[in-house]
């Protein structure tokens, strides 16, 4: 299955949101690439919440306040 291959690819960081902008799926590589501690992301987290977690891990991304609703 293609989705399984992508999610389990150690070199490819992956996360997926639903149509409401809520986190549904991510892989270990995503956490490793962005130095996100395990347990900091959860299913249903908003896109803004994920950005906050990424920024708190030291990633220079756009501020959550700069994202349109």
PyMOL commands that set and color helices and strands:
alter all, ss='L'
color gray80, all
select helices_A, chain A and resi 2-7+28-33+47-56+64-66
alter helices_A, ss='H'
color red, helices_A
select strands_A, chain A and resi 15-17+23-26
alter strands_A, ss='S'
color yellow, strands_A
deselect
rebuild
show_as cartoon
